[in-house]
Amino acid sequence: MHRPQPGSGLLRYRGGAGPARPGARFRCHVLPAPSPFPGTARPGREPEAAAPGGGESGVPPGGAGMAGPGRGCGPSATLCVAMTALSAALLAPGLTQPHDLSRRRPSGLKIDQALLLVHNELIHENLTVSWLSDYCYQCLYQDLVSIPMSNTAGKASIVAVAVDSQHPVTLHLNGTGAGREFPRIHYHFGEFGNYSLVVKSFDSSTKMISCDIIINESPVNSHLPILYAFLIYMGVLSILTVGHVFVIIDPIRNWFYKKLHPGDTDRLINSELGSPTRTDSTSSNVPATTWTVSQQRLRSLDTFRGLSLIIMVFVNYGGGKYWFFKHQSWNGLTLADLVFPWFVFIMGTSISLSLNSMLRRGCSKWKVLGKALWRSFLLFLIGIVIVNPNYCLGPLSWDNLRIPGVLQRLGFTYLVVAILELLFAKAVAENDTLLETPYFALRDILLYWPQWVFILTLEATWLGLTFLLTVPGCPKGYLGPGGIGDFGKYPNCTGGAAGYIDHLLLGEKHIYQHPSSNVLYQTTVAYDPEGILGTINSICMAFFGLQAGKIFLFYKDQHKQIMSRFFIWSVVMGIISAILTKCSKDEGYIPANKNLWSISYVTTLSCFAFLLLLLIYYLVDVKRWWSGAPFFYPGMNSILVYVGHEVFENYFPFKWKVKDSQSHGEHLAQNLVATSIWVIISYLLYRKRIFWKI
């Protein structure tokens, strides 16, 4: 079946999905759009974004007049935001093509919707239209609209309806008459486009159905703001690069160095999750228990952490309301699904290096354990009391307190991995004397075999609970979203064993109430993506990061060895992921799933993490072509930035009332400006040597 893109030309169908009844025939095609006519400026849009999927969404039935020229969609209002150095953002209006500038969006349409006018010209036969998104795996068709019969030949009965424009959809037509076979139409509607679906009998002497999709007004290009943002950031980067060229001139460099680089600026405390030093020597006037940073600090670790954090802040602020900057509804990955595991990964790397540093300085394991317990407790407490999404349900109380969360999982994962490292770790000397050890190439693994036994036991526990635990009303090993997924067979089985354990041990009111699956899959039960069972695999993720730290320790200053091992780990993780997922989104043995924190999700993100760390390490610490800016600065103050962006999310200048709440461009501008402000704040704190560690 040919699948047209928005605004494409003619689509012809001859035959439906499955065998047709004897004598039943139909024909469907898409007609090109007529020439657009300019209209008036677009009015302000509705204040709330639409959920993916169809629905009448405020579009008045019988709105045939809306199909006329000049009533299509249009650009968002221009928004230009000036930003400063480093990576401050400017962002931009969601303008469309030039011919769209004077058009306005049909009233009632929300973001990521298009207008569809269904014309029923069938005599004495009612028509119903159902829809199904391509991204809804094994889902039931959902009713979209019903169109009454036409009582007069040549005169259509018309109903207007809003349809989803995020993903391609399949429209299923059904009539009340006997002997007709109606088509299924696959099409990707464009945002704020204006379309007509004309259904009529092709020939009175036959039962052939004619379905014409007419593009009345072309959709807007909602991705242009991303291009504008990219160009603006590249412009800022170019200006900074030119400035850097001038600064390398000796007189200018010396002047700037005196102004911008105080003598002891680089003697920084470790970040709150334990960033290490390349060498552990400390000055004589620094106590042995103080965590310091030497001139040879591994800036790549803070850069990696800062990159993950800044993307996390951006997607938490909304990501311009683009679907690929939001968490995936169930299986699969988007940009938003990458960053939290990366943060967990680099936390594990920092644990290995910082604990080794403390042990080499003579700190007792009991003292280190006490610090780990206190840090984990503070992370858990901050997550419970300060960063708790259930505040939206009213004043925080035990009745609706969400117990799991991002910081809670970080705290518990940190504690487990730190204890695991303390139990079996020995300080690695500056000049390692284990060169003659058998299996030298695998010493960073074999010397810590008890840790691997523990991790494999944890993973066996996850697999056993996931696939063998009996969940009432659900099949064993169920990994689906419930709701309308799996053809609606298990509507209350969201997450299978993972969801059941959270409900059993924590209670429904103490877990996340609005999971990402409730929009596309229309789930109705609470489900927490940071739940108990998934924490097992977050420990595995941190443990893989721990291995990266051991590579830094055992192969200190051996850049080729470090990078080759990162690459090998990435390949191994990638192979495991390919086997578990069968290289598919939904058809694998264990699909990559952020909500479940499945083992394939962990191996996939570990594959990416090793590659990304390799690249950053090469650019920042090996070749020193890049200082790590601007991501290095938030990486040095990660807890402050994370907690701050959550607490001040709804305050100016991080958020303001936009002129057009249904504009991707305006939301993207707001979210990028807010994210850039946190980068600037972290830079200023770095300059003032202010760091929040716990």
Salt bridges, closest charged atoms under 4 A:
ASP100 OD1 - HIS99 NE2 3.37
ASP100 OD1 - ARG103 NH1 2.19
ASP112 OD1 - HIS664 NE2 2.94
GLU125 OE1 - ARG180 NE 2.79
ASP134 OD2 - ARG3 NH1 3.83
ASP134 OD2 - HIS186 NE2 2.79
GLU181 OE1 - ARG21 NE 3.92
GLU191 OE2 - HIS664 NE2 3.43
ASP212 OD1 - HIS29 NE2 2.81
GLU217 OE1 - ARG103 NE 3.38
ASP250 OD1 - ARG253 NH2 2.35
ASP264 OD2 - ARG689 NH1 2.78
ASP280 OD2 - ARG360 NH1 2.48
ASP302 OD2 - ARG297 NH2 2.51
ASP302 OD1 - ARG305 NH1 2.74
ASP337 OD1 - HIS327 ND1 2.83
GLU421 OE1 - LYS550 NZ 2.90
GLU430 OE2 - ARG360 NH2 3.43
ASP432 OD2 - ARG443 NH1 2.35
ASP528 OD1 - ARG402 NH2 2.60
GLU530 OE1 - ARG402 NH2 2.95
GLU530 OE2 - LYS594 NZ 3.15
ASP557 OD1 - ARG278 NH2 2.32
ASP586 OD2 - LYS585 NZ 3.36
GLU646 OE2 - HIS645 NE2 3.89
ASP660 OD2 - ARG42 NH2 3.58
ASP660 OD2 - ARG45 NE 3.10
